[in-house]
Structure formats: structure tokens, C-alpha cells
Amino acid sequence: MLATTFVSALAASAALVSASPLEQRNNDGKGSKYSGLAGYTPRVGPSSAKCSRETYDITVTSENTVFQNTNSNANMTYFTSLLSKFVAQLPATMGNFTETFTESGKKNVTGTYSISGTYCTPSSGDPGNGNIQLLVHGIGFDSSYWDFAATDQDYSYVSAAAKAGHSTFRYDRLGTGLSEHPEETYNVVQAATDVAILTEVISMLKAGKIGGKTFNKIAGIGHSYGSVQVQTITQNVPDALDTVILTGFSTNTSFVPIYLTSTAYETATMVAPERFSSSLENGYLITATPYTNQLNFAFWPYYTNEAINLARATEQPVTQGVLFTFGGFPGPAPSFRGNVHVVTGDRDWIFCGLNCISGAPAGQASIPAGVSQLYPAAASFSTYVPQDVGHGINFHVQAPQVYQETLNYLERVFYN
């Protein structure tokens, strides 16, 4: 596991104060004060779904790691130095990094953040069955990861779900897409804040504050860092979700330090000034080149050039605050009694080192199968390890079959 000193940074999701929808955004994102900050995908949803994009003011209090001696608007020499010091201490107890760059204990941080979310129902009509799929994206993307429109709708999970008659809600994580980009990239944009926002989104779905419906059952579906957040919810609030699907995920974090360096993160405004406003803080980072992006998220040759180019063209930033605080997880969720399904490509670089099957410990069918140890009380646990699929599942040519397997699974355990 990564640094145990950061466990409570994710473990605390907090007192949730208020949330209210703001004005409807146009399909092209115009009218959003954040539209110039990121190269988001402008379409709201596929033709198979009726989708509405709204922005919500969400107020949360989260128990955050307190960084010191950090600068959200420094230069790349500074960010690189800080990253090297962080990675050099992994997977130990952080040693001098913790002493130099973080304060002891945590601090309650309260903030109100503008979060852009998209609610989609089937074009043929809302099934109105009180069930919803909540989709949480990972690092390097915004919520368009779930509506990936490279060549046709086969790359869109939202489209596949709508064709199957199911509604979805997805949102841009803080600091991505059309959501707010706070200036403080260490003490605000970090994992504890993200988990608190996700907790409030779940509360909003249950309270009828999204889509005008009260959802009684929620399936939480995450990808990578999104799966880390969903998994954390099953620890902190075990009754919040009925079923979870953790994609691009495992309990093996031994390759994460390699990921943190092989991405070669650089300031987003330097790498892609045509897409990111100069007003964006330097602490928002993206992968340095298309090749470092491909190394971590794709497995050649099982993706099209169009798909990988779109992934690069719409890549979203991440802060070092997030990179330095998502560690320490996953952790046990002994009170979660819902269904758990793990979907990780056999060539996942970040969580398997390209060997999800052959790299598994003795007596374990795959590396993702080890997630079962976190869920002793789950109603069911299962895994699916699609062949020749890398970390960014949704832009591989096998994506349609992965979607079908996911939807078949939900039909069995969630929609019955």
C-alpha cells in the first residue's frame, strides 16, 4: 500500500452543508465561466439518450491533509523536485517528505464548489424505476470519459446504458472539465475534498436534487481514481451505494510510483496553451507528451489512432494535491453488504504492470481478484479481466464488449 500517513486524507468525507442547481448550460458549454479553462468534449450526450448538463453549487466540509512549504503557482522545476521527493519515499512512511511538506494532523476545510454534472435518460423514455448509475471518472479525464465519442457511439458507455434502458449521472471532478478550478491546488484540490463531493452527490441523488427524481438504488461505477473514491465511500458510508463496479482498479499499488513518474506531468498551460487559459494555476498538470499518456493508459495495438488522439486532445489536468493524497487506499470495507464487481484490463499498466493474470500471487486468479479481501460481507464479489485492454478501458476497441459485460452484470444484481 502507499503511504499510510495519508490514509485519513481519503477516509474523511464530511459534513455536507448545501447543494443547489445553477442555470442550464448550453450544449457547447458557452456561458460557463470555466469553458476557457479546459479542452472538454462539448457534446452533452449521445443520440440514444436525453441528456441535461447542469452546474451545482456544492458545499462540503472535508478533513484534509495540510500541506506546507508548497506553491500552487510555482514553475516546473519546483513541481518536479517535489514529486521526486515524494516518490523517493514510497512505499515507506514518507519520512522527510511528511516532515517538510505536511503538518501533523488534518484540518477541516469548508468550501462551496461549482460542479458540472450530466444526467441522461434513454431517448425512448425515462424508465422511472428509481435506479441510477453514478459514473465517476479518474485522473486525466473529465466525465466525457463515460461518453467517449471517438468514432461512433460504441465507445460511449452512456449510450450503451441508454440503449439498455438505463439512466446515468456523471460529473466533472473538481478541477476538471466545466467544474470549478480552485487556485489552491494542494490544500483544496485533493482526495478528501473529492470524496466529500462524491458523498454529497450521492445524497443529492437520493433527495431528488438531480434530474427531479428520487433514486432509491444507486450503482457506483468508477474508473481508476474514480474507483478509489467509490471504494472509499463503501468504507465510510457503507449504506450509500447498493452495487459498486470498480474499473481500472486493484489493491496492488506497487506500480503507482512508476505511474507518477512515467506520466512526466507538466504544467497544463505549458503543454497545451491553446486549450488551457493562462489564468489556470501552474499546479494543474497534464502528461508531457502523447507518448507518456499512451504508456500509462493504452495498450498497443488495441486502440485506434482516432481514439487515442481524442483522449489526448481532451486530457484533463490533475493537481499534485490529488497525486499526493490518493495513496493509502484501498482499505477494508467490512460493513458494505452490496455487490462488488471489479473490471480491469489484463494489460493495465498502473494497477497490474501489464500482467493482471500472470502477475497474480499464488492461489489468486488475477491481481484484481485480490480486491475481494476488502469486502468480507459483500452480497457477491466477481471480477472481469478483458484481454488486451490497458488502463483507459473506454478507448480500446474492446470497449463495447466490456460495456455489455458490465450491463449484463447490472441486470443480474442491480435491476432485478
N, C-alpha and C positions, 0 to 999 in steps of 0.2 A: 504494500500500500504506500501511497505517497505520504508526505509529511503529516504525522499525526497531530502536530501542533495546529494544523488548520482544520481539524475535524469540526470544531464548533462553529467555524465560519459558515459552513453549509447547514449545520444542524439547527440553527436558529432561524426559523421563519416566524414572523412576528405578528404583533397586534395590528390588525388591519382596520384602518380608520374609515376610508370612504372611497367610492368609485362612482363616476358618473360619465355617461357618453357625451362626447362633444359632437360637433357638426359632421355630417356625412362628407366623406372626401370624394372627389371626382375620380373616375376610373384611371386617369393618368397621374393622379397624385397631386395635381395642381391645387393650390390652396393650403397645402401643408407647409408649415414653416421649416420642416425638415427635408423637403423634397430636393433641396440642393446639396444635402449632406451625404447622399449615398446613391450608388447606381442600382437602385432597386428595380425589380421587374414591374412594369406599370400595370399589367393586366390584373384585374381583381379576381378573376376565376375562369374556369373552362366553360365551354358552351353547355356541358352536361349538367351544370349547376347554376343555381341562382345565388349570387354572392353579394354581400354588402360589406364594405370596408368602413369601419368607424374608428375614431380615436377616443380613448377613455382616459380620464384623469384618475389615476390610481394612487392612493396614499397608503404607504406602508411604513411600519417600523421594523427594522431588521437589526439583529445583533451582529455587527460587522467586525472584521479584523481591522485594527487601527494601524495604518502604515505611517511611518515617519521617515524623514530624510528622503522623500520622494518628490518628483516634479512631473506633473501631468503634461507639461508643455516643453520638456527638455529635448535635446537632439538625440540622434540615433546612437551616438557613442555612449551616451548615458544609458539608454534603454538596453543596449547590448551588454554593457557592463553589469547592469542589474540582473539581467537574465542569466548571464554566465555565473554570477554568484549564487543565484537561486538553484540552477541546475547542478552546480558543483556539490551542493549539499544533499541532493536527493540520492537514494530514498531515506537518508538518515533523518535526524530530528531537526534539521535546518541550521543548527549551530549558530555561527556568526551572522547568518542572514537574518534570523529571527531577532537576535540581539541588536542588530544595527538598523534594521528597516521596519520592525514592528514593535508596538508597545505590548506590554503584558496585559492579558485580559482582552475583553471585547467591549464594544461601545454601541449603545442603541442609537441608530441613525434613522430619523424620520424624514421622509420626503414625499412629494407628490410628483408623479412622472406621467408624461403623455405616452400612452402605449397604443400602437395601431394594431387592430385585430380584424380578421375577416371571417364572417360567418357564412357558411354555404349550405344550401339545401338542394336536393335533387330538382332538376328542371321540371320533372314530371309532377312535382308537388312535394311539400314537406310531409314526411311520414307521420310526424306528430306523436311519436311513440315515447317521448321523454328520455331518449338516449342520445348521447352526443360523443363524438370522438374529439378529444382535445389534443392538438398536434403541437409539439414543442421542438423547435429546431436547435441545431448545435452551432458550434463555432465556425465562422467562415461563411455563414448564410444568414438570410432573414427568412421569414415564413414562406417565401416563394419556393423554398426547398420542397415543400409539400405540393406545389403546383408547378412543377418543373416543366417548362414548355419549350423544349429544345427542338423537337421535330414534329411531334403530334401529341395528342392527349394521353398516349400510352405512358408517357413519362410523368404524368400527373397523378399523384395518389389521391388528391381531392376529386379528380374526375372519376377515377376508378371507384371511390367510395360513393360518389353521387350516382353513378350508373347502377350500383348495387342497392340504391335506395336509402343511403345513409347521409346524415348531416355531419359537418365538421366545423370546428373553430380553431383557427391558428392565429398567432400574433407574433409581431416582430419583437424580439428580446430587446431590453434596454440597451441603447447604443447601436442598434442596427435598423436598417430599412427606414420606415417612416416613423418609428418611435423616437423618443427624445434621446439626445446625445449629451449627457451631462458633462460639464467641464472637468469635474474631479474623477479621474479615471482609475484611482486606487481605492479611495475610501468610500466611494459611492457605487461605481460600476464594478461590482464584484459579486461572487457567487451567492452570498447571503441575501443581497438585495434581489437577485434574480429569483431565488427560491421564495422569498416573501411575495413577490409579484405573482408568481405562479400560484401560490396558495390563495391569493385574493381572486385571481381569475377563476379558480375552481368555485370559490364562494359566490362569485357573480353569476356563474352558470346555474348554480343551484337556486339562486334567489331571483331568477328571471330578469337579470340585468343585461343579458346578452341575447339578441335575437327575439326578445319579447316572449321567451318561453322559460318555463321552469324545468330543468333537466334533473331527473331523479337518478339516472345512472350515467357515469362518466367513465369512458375508457381513456386513460392517459397514454399517449404514444409519443415517445421521444426519440431523438436521434443524437447519439454521442453525448455532448454536454447537455443536450435536452434530456437524454435518458438519465444522466446523473441527477438532474433536477427532479424528474419524475420519481426516480428511485428514492431520493431524499424525502419526497412527500410521503411515500409509503412508510418511512421510518417515523417522521414527525407527526403526521396526521393520518393514521392507518385506515380510517373510515372515509377518507376524502374521495378515493378512487375505487371503482369496482373491479376493473381489469387494467393491467399495465402491459404494454408492449415496449420493450427496451431494444432499440435497434442501434447497430454500430456500437456495441457495448460488451464488456466483460468485467470480471473482477481482477484481471491481470493488468496491473498498471506499470509493469516493468519497462514497457516500451514508450511510456508517456514522456520521460525525459528526452528520448530521441526525437519524438514529435516536436517538443518545444524548441529544439534547435534546428531540426531539418526543415521546418517551415520557413526559417530565415525571415522572421517577421520584421517588417519595416513600417515606418510611418505612412499611413494611407495616403495622405496628401502628397507625399513624395513619389510614391509608386504610381498612383493614378490621379494626378491633379485634374484631369478632365472630368473625373467622376465625383471627387470629394472636394467640398468647399474649403477654401483656405482658412475659414473660421473654425474648422474642426480641430480640436486639440491634437497635438503630436502624439499623445498617448493612445490614440486609436490606430491599430496596426493591421496590416494585411500581409499575406505571403509575398515575398520579394519578387518572385518570378512565376510564370505559368508552370515551370517545371517543379519548383518546390511545392506548389499546390497539387500537381498531379501525383507526385511522390507520396503524399500523405493521404490523398482522398480517392485516387483512382487506381485500377489495376489493368494495365495494358495487355491485350488489345481489346478489352471487352467494354469499350465505350466508343461513341462516335466523336469525331472532331467537333461537330456542331454542339454536342452536349458538353464536352469539356471546355469549349470556348465560351459557352454561355455561363458555365459555372464560374469561370474566371472573370467574365465581364460583369457579373452581378455579385462578386465576392464581397462579403461584408466584414467590417472591422471587429477586432476584439481588443480588450484592454489588458495590460499586464495585471491589473487588479483581478480580473477573471482568471487569467492564466495562473496566478499565484494562489488562488483560493479554492479552485475546484478540486484540489487534491485532498487526500484523506478519506475519500469515498471510493467505492461504495461501502456501506455499512449494514449491519443486520437490521431487518425489519420484522422482528418476531411476532408482532401483533397484526400484521397485514394478512387478511384472510381471503383476499380476492385471487384472481387468476393472474399468472405471470408467464409471459412468453418473451423469449429473447431471440432476436433476429440479427445475426451478424454474419457478413460475408466471410467465406473461408480465407480470403486474401486481404482481410482487414489489417492495415499496417499499424494503426495506433494501438489497438487493443489485442492484437494477436501476433504482430511481427510477421505477417503474411502466412502464418501457419496455424489457423484456428483448429484444424483437425490433428495434424501430425505433431503439433507443439503441445498438445494436451498432456497433463500429468497422467501417470499410470493409473489405470482404472477409471478414467474420466473420458467420456466420448468425445468431448471437444472442450476448448477453453471456455466458450460461453456457457457450457453446462455447469461450470463452477458457480454461476450466479445462484443456483438452487440452494446453496449453503446459507444465503441471506434470508431465505423465506421458509422457515420450518413449518409455519402454519398456513401456507398458501393453499387455496382450494385446489389448485392444479399448477404444475410447472412444466414447461416444454421449451424446446429450442428448435430453431430452423437455421441451418448454415448453408445458404445457397452457394453453389460452386462458381469460382472465377469472378467473384464480386469483391470490390475493395470497400474502403470505409464509407465513401459517399455513395450509398446504395442507389439513390434515386436518379443518378445519371449514368448508370450502367445499362447495357442492353437487356440484362435480365430483370430490370425493374418491374415490368408488367407481371412476371410470374411471382415475384416477391409480393407485389400488391395483392395478387389473387390468393396467395397462401395466407397473408395477413387477414384478408376479408373472410376467407373460409374459417379461419380460427375464430374470428369475432362472431360469426354466425353460430358457431358451436357453443361458445361460452358466455357471450355478452348479449346477443339478441334473441336468445331462446326464451 
